[in-house]
Amino acid sequence: MEQIIPKKAISVEHNWQKELSRSFTDPSKLLSHLHLDEKKYVQHIKARRLFPMRVPRHFVELMEKGNPSDPLLLQVMPLSDEFLTSPHYNEDPLEEHDTAGKGLLHKYDSRVLLMVRTGCAVNCRYCFRRHFPYAENAVSKAQWTDTLSYIANNPDINEVIFSGGDPLMAKDDHLAWLASEIAAIDHVKRLRIHTRLPVVLPERICSAFEDWFTALPIQKVLVLHANHENEVSNELVDALAPLRDKGVTLLNQSVLLKGVNDSADAICALNERLFEAGVLPYYLHVLDKVQGASHFYVSDDDGRAIMEQAIKRLPGFLVPKLVREIGGQPGKTPIDLHLHP
């Protein structure tokens, strides 16, 4: 009798690291995929040497083919404008480079920020840390012991923020270990994770991440970074649902970007779409003046005008705070609106 060998169970869960490895890193290939004329981008492609290009395929598939002004494409495509040297723009707009050490930033009294991983899944051209010396701040698991002691010995710290780069570039076993050590510190009430990875690669919200994150015995906050309604894909909505159902607070922060979301229509559509996914708007940042990103700048007056319209059209809980971050300041600085009766 012929022996029947049972087939191995096939995992239906996507391997996010495999998907990440398939990202576009060559501008020419990205342009070809989007049916755009490479000849029109010859000068732009040179900006790749200032800041490498990296875009996961999921994010690319959300772009409109043949549209050089697609709001998602504009965020990731190198442009010759990045070579411009603009007054009042510099490589360290938030004055972080000198204060960084062992992956920890303690800018705010009650909160510390840990640079858990130095890489990102997507290289946004407006990133305020595009010049950050990540190589000098890579931290081994052994070095985190000092960081944990620092937190334990500072009782004013009640919240720990995982940042980067993008913290979800780290493997789940490392994240679970670090998070559990933090949760064991009595005075820490919350763990907050700031990430863009689920937006550009929803597969990252896998069962392993869901298991360790939702099991933490402290409050859990996941802050996404989406700038346009088209980024809030059905796949992202589905990935977030289990986290929301298990008590994770879901927030979003955006950056006000010229050509991407600099209209009341764009801001309202984004925040309505986010709420459909169970995500509340948090901050709308004016651009941090990092060298190489001046072409994204939207003035404070234009930002105010956009927000004044948004306030008329959105319920209060869907109106993000318009803020800027100033190096050395103990918190975000609100931009006052000139509301008229």
C-alpha positions as CSV (number, residue, x, y, z in Angstrom):
1,M,0.0,0.0,0.0
2,E,1.3,3.4,-0.9
3,Q,2.2,5.4,2.2
4,I,0.4,8.7,2.5
5,I,2.6,11.5,3.9
6,P,0.6,14.3,5.4
7,K,1.3,17.7,4.0
8,K,2.9,20.3,6.2
9,A,0.6,23.0,7.3
10,I,1.0,26.1,5.3
11,S,1.2,29.3,7.2
12,V,-1.3,31.9,5.9
13,E,0.4,34.6,7.8
14,H,2.6,36.8,5.7
15,N,6.3,37.1,6.6
16,W,6.8,40.8,7.0
17,Q,10.6,40.6,6.8
18,K,10.3,38.8,3.5
19,E,8.0,41.5,2.2
20,L,10.3,44.2,3.5
21,S,13.2,42.6,1.6
22,R,11.2,43.1,-1.6
23,S,11.0,46.9,-1.2
24,F,11.9,49.3,-4.0
25,T,15.4,50.8,-3.5
26,D,16.1,51.8,-7.1
27,P,14.2,55.0,-8.2
28,S,14.3,53.8,-11.8
29,K,12.5,50.6,-11.0
30,L,9.9,52.4,-9.0
31,L,9.3,54.8,-11.9
32,S,9.0,51.9,-14.3
33,H,6.5,50.1,-12.1
34,L,4.4,53.3,-11.9
35,H,4.5,53.9,-15.7
36,L,6.4,57.2,-15.3
37,D,9.0,58.5,-17.7
38,E,12.4,58.0,-16.2
39,K,13.9,60.6,-18.5
40,K,12.0,63.3,-16.6
41,Y,13.6,62.2,-13.4
42,V,17.3,62.1,-14.3
43,Q,18.3,65.1,-12.1
44,H,15.9,64.0,-9.3
45,I,17.4,60.5,-9.0
46,K,20.7,62.0,-8.1
47,A,19.2,63.0,-4.7
48,R,19.3,59.3,-3.8
49,R,22.9,59.8,-2.7
50,L,21.8,62.3,-0.1
51,F,19.3,59.9,1.5
52,P,18.7,56.4,0.2
53,M,15.3,55.5,-1.2
54,R,13.3,52.6,0.3
55,V,9.7,51.9,-0.3
56,P,7.8,48.7,0.5
57,R,5.7,47.3,-2.3
58,H,2.4,47.6,-0.3
59,F,2.8,51.3,-0.1
60,V,3.7,51.5,-3.8
61,E,0.5,49.6,-4.8
62,L,-1.5,52.3,-3.1
63,M,-0.1,54.9,-5.5
64,E,-1.8,55.9,-8.7
65,K,0.1,54.7,-11.7
66,G,1.0,57.3,-14.3
67,N,0.5,60.2,-11.8
68,P,3.7,62.0,-11.0
69,S,1.8,64.1,-8.4
70,D,0.5,61.1,-6.4
71,P,0.6,62.2,-2.7
72,L,2.2,59.0,-1.6
73,L,4.9,59.0,-4.3
74,L,5.9,62.6,-3.4
75,Q,6.7,61.5,0.1
76,V,9.3,58.9,-1.0
77,M,10.7,59.9,-4.4
78,P,14.1,61.6,-4.4
79,L,13.9,65.1,-5.9
80,S,16.5,67.5,-7.0
81,D,15.0,70.1,-4.5
82,E,16.8,68.2,-1.8
83,F,20.1,69.7,-3.0
84,L,18.9,73.2,-2.1
85,T,20.6,74.8,0.9
86,S,17.9,76.8,2.6
87,P,18.3,79.4,5.3
88,H,17.1,78.3,8.8
89,Y,17.3,74.6,7.8
90,N,19.9,72.4,9.3
91,E,20.8,68.7,9.8
92,D,19.6,68.7,13.4
93,P,16.5,70.8,13.7
94,L,15.4,69.3,17.1
95,E,18.9,69.5,18.6
96,E,19.1,65.8,19.3
97,H,22.5,64.8,17.9
98,D,24.5,65.9,20.9
99,T,22.0,64.5,23.5
100,A,21.8,61.1,22.1
101,G,23.6,58.2,23.7
102,K,22.9,54.5,24.2
103,G,19.7,54.9,22.3
104,L,17.9,57.1,25.0
105,L,16.6,60.6,24.7
106,H,15.2,62.2,27.9
107,K,13.8,65.5,26.6
108,Y,10.6,65.5,28.7
109,D,10.3,65.2,32.5
110,S,7.9,62.3,32.6
111,R,8.8,60.5,29.4
112,V,11.8,58.9,27.8
113,L,12.3,58.0,24.2
114,L,14.2,54.8,23.3
115,M,15.7,54.5,19.8
116,V,14.9,50.8,19.7
117,R,16.0,50.3,16.1
118,T,17.9,52.7,13.8
119,G,16.4,51.6,10.5
120,C,13.1,52.3,8.8
121,A,10.9,50.4,6.5
122,V,10.4,53.5,4.3
123,N,12.6,56.5,3.9
124,C,10.3,59.6,3.9
125,R,12.1,62.5,2.2
126,Y,10.9,65.0,4.8
127,C,12.2,62.9,7.8
128,F,13.6,65.2,10.5
129,R,16.1,62.5,11.4
130,R,17.4,61.9,7.8
131,H,20.8,63.1,9.0
132,F,20.7,61.5,12.5
133,P,23.9,59.5,13.4
134,Y,22.1,56.3,13.8
135,A,25.2,54.2,13.5
136,E,26.5,55.9,16.7
137,N,23.3,55.0,18.5
138,A,22.8,51.3,17.8
139,V,22.3,49.6,21.1
140,S,23.0,45.9,21.9
141,K,20.7,43.9,24.2
142,A,23.4,44.1,26.9
143,Q,23.5,47.9,26.7
144,W,19.8,48.1,27.4
145,T,20.5,47.0,30.9
146,D,21.9,50.5,31.7
147,T,18.9,52.1,30.1
148,L,16.5,50.0,32.1
149,S,18.4,51.0,35.3
150,Y,18.2,54.6,34.3
151,I,14.4,54.4,34.0
152,A,14.1,52.4,37.2
153,N,16.1,55.0,39.1
154,N,14.0,58.0,37.8
155,P,10.6,57.7,39.5
156,D,9.3,60.8,37.6
157,I,9.3,58.7,34.4
158,N,5.8,57.3,33.9
159,E,5.9,56.7,30.2
160,V,8.3,55.0,27.8
161,I,8.2,55.6,24.1
162,F,9.6,53.2,21.5
163,S,11.0,55.2,18.6
164,G,13.8,55.0,16.0
165,G,14.2,54.8,13.1
166,D,11.1,52.6,13.4
167,P,10.9,50.4,16.5
168,L,8.9,47.7,14.7
169,M,11.9,47.0,12.5
170,A,13.1,45.0,15.6
171,K,12.2,41.4,16.0
172,D,9.3,40.5,18.2
173,D,11.3,38.5,20.7
174,H,13.6,41.5,21.4
175,L,10.7,43.9,21.6
176,A,8.8,41.5,23.9
177,W,11.8,41.2,26.2
178,L,12.4,45.0,26.4
179,A,8.8,45.8,26.9
180,S,8.3,43.2,29.7
181,E,11.4,44.6,31.5
182,I,9.9,48.1,31.3
183,A,6.4,47.0,32.4
184,A,8.0,45.5,35.5
185,I,9.1,48.9,36.7
186,D,6.5,50.1,39.2
187,H,6.3,53.8,38.2
188,V,6.0,53.2,34.4
189,K,2.3,53.4,33.5
190,R,2.4,53.4,29.7
191,L,4.3,52.0,26.8
192,R,3.9,54.1,23.6
193,I,5.1,52.9,20.2
194,H,5.6,55.4,17.4
195,T,5.7,53.6,14.0
196,R,5.0,54.1,10.3
197,L,5.7,50.5,9.5
198,P,2.1,49.1,9.7
199,V,1.1,51.9,7.3
200,V,3.6,50.9,4.6
201,L,3.6,47.2,5.5
202,P,0.5,46.0,7.3
203,E,1.9,42.5,7.6
204,R,4.0,43.8,10.4
205,I,1.0,43.6,12.8
206,C,1.4,39.8,13.0
207,S,0.2,37.4,15.7
208,A,3.5,37.5,17.5
209,F,3.4,41.2,17.8
210,E,-0.3,41.2,18.9
211,D,0.4,38.5,21.5
212,W,3.2,40.2,23.4
213,F,2.0,43.8,23.0
214,T,-1.6,43.2,24.1
215,A,-0.4,41.0,27.1
216,L,1.6,43.8,28.7
217,P,0.1,44.7,32.2
218,I,0.4,48.4,31.5
219,Q,-1.4,50.9,29.3
220,K,-0.5,50.5,25.6
221,V,-0.6,53.2,22.9
222,L,0.3,52.7,19.2
223,V,0.9,56.0,17.4
224,L,0.8,55.6,13.6
225,H,2.2,58.0,11.1
226,A,-0.2,58.5,8.1
227,N,-0.3,61.7,6.1
228,H,-3.0,61.0,3.5
229,E,-6.2,59.1,3.4
230,N,-4.9,56.8,0.7
231,E,-2.4,55.4,3.2
232,V,-5.1,54.0,5.4
233,S,-5.6,50.8,3.3
234,N,-8.1,48.1,4.0
235,E,-5.2,45.8,4.9
236,L,-4.1,48.3,7.6
237,V,-7.7,48.6,8.9
238,D,-7.9,44.8,9.2
239,A,-4.5,44.6,10.9
240,L,-5.4,47.1,13.5
241,A,-8.7,45.6,14.5
242,P,-7.4,43.0,16.9
243,L,-5.3,45.5,18.7
244,R,-8.2,47.9,19.1
245,D,-10.4,45.0,20.3
246,K,-7.8,44.2,23.0
247,G,-7.6,47.6,24.5
248,V,-4.7,49.2,22.7
249,T,-5.2,53.0,22.2
250,L,-4.7,53.9,18.5
251,L,-3.6,57.3,17.6
252,N,-2.1,59.0,14.5
253,Q,0.2,61.9,13.9
254,S,0.8,63.6,10.6
255,V,3.1,66.1,9.0
256,L,1.7,69.0,7.0
257,L,3.3,68.6,3.6
258,K,3.1,70.8,0.5
259,G,1.5,68.9,-2.4
260,V,0.6,66.0,-0.2
261,N,-2.1,67.1,2.4
262,D,-2.0,70.9,2.4
263,S,-5.7,71.4,2.1
264,A,-8.7,71.2,4.4
265,D,-10.2,68.5,2.0
266,A,-7.1,66.3,2.5
267,I,-6.9,66.7,6.3
268,C,-10.6,66.1,6.7
269,A,-10.6,63.0,4.5
270,L,-7.6,61.6,6.3
271,N,-9.1,62.0,9.7
272,E,-12.5,60.6,8.7
273,R,-10.8,57.6,7.2
274,L,-8.6,57.1,10.3
275,F,-11.7,57.1,12.6
276,E,-13.3,54.5,10.4
277,A,-10.3,52.4,11.4
278,G,-10.7,53.2,15.0
279,V,-7.7,55.6,15.1
280,L,-7.9,59.1,16.6
281,P,-5.9,62.0,15.2
282,Y,-3.2,63.2,17.6
283,Y,-0.9,65.9,16.2
284,L,-0.5,67.6,12.8
285,H,3.1,68.8,12.8
286,V,4.4,71.7,10.7
287,L,7.5,70.6,8.9
288,D,10.7,70.3,11.0
289,K,13.2,72.4,9.2
290,V,15.7,69.7,8.3
291,Q,18.1,70.3,5.5
292,G,16.9,68.8,2.2
293,A,13.2,69.1,2.9
294,S,12.3,72.7,2.4
295,H,10.2,72.0,-0.7
296,F,7.6,70.4,1.6
297,Y,7.2,73.5,3.8
298,V,3.7,74.9,4.4
299,S,3.7,78.3,6.2
300,D,2.1,78.8,9.6
301,D,-0.6,81.1,8.0
302,D,-1.5,78.4,5.5
303,G,-1.6,75.8,8.2
304,R,-3.9,78.0,10.3
305,A,-6.2,78.5,7.3
306,I,-6.4,74.8,6.7
307,M,-7.1,74.0,10.4
308,E,-9.8,76.8,10.6
309,Q,-11.7,75.1,7.8
310,A,-11.1,71.6,9.3
311,I,-12.6,72.8,12.6
312,K,-15.8,73.8,10.9
313,R,-16.1,70.5,9.1
314,L,-14.9,67.9,11.7
315,P,-16.2,67.0,15.2
316,G,-13.8,68.1,17.8
317,F,-12.4,64.7,18.5
318,L,-11.2,64.4,14.9
319,V,-9.3,67.7,14.9
320,P,-5.6,67.2,15.5
321,K,-3.5,69.7,17.3
322,L,-1.4,71.9,15.0
323,V,2.0,72.0,16.6
324,R,5.7,72.4,15.9
325,E,8.6,70.9,17.8
326,I,11.4,73.2,18.9
327,G,14.7,71.9,20.0
328,G,15.3,72.2,23.7
329,Q,11.6,72.8,24.5
330,P,10.0,70.5,27.1
331,G,7.0,69.7,24.8
332,K,5.3,70.4,21.6
333,T,4.5,74.1,20.9
334,P,0.9,74.7,19.7
335,I,0.4,77.0,16.8
336,D,-2.4,79.4,17.8
337,L,-5.3,79.7,15.4
338,H,-7.0,83.0,14.6
339,L,-10.6,81.8,14.8
340,H,-13.3,84.3,13.9
341,P,-16.9,84.3,15.1
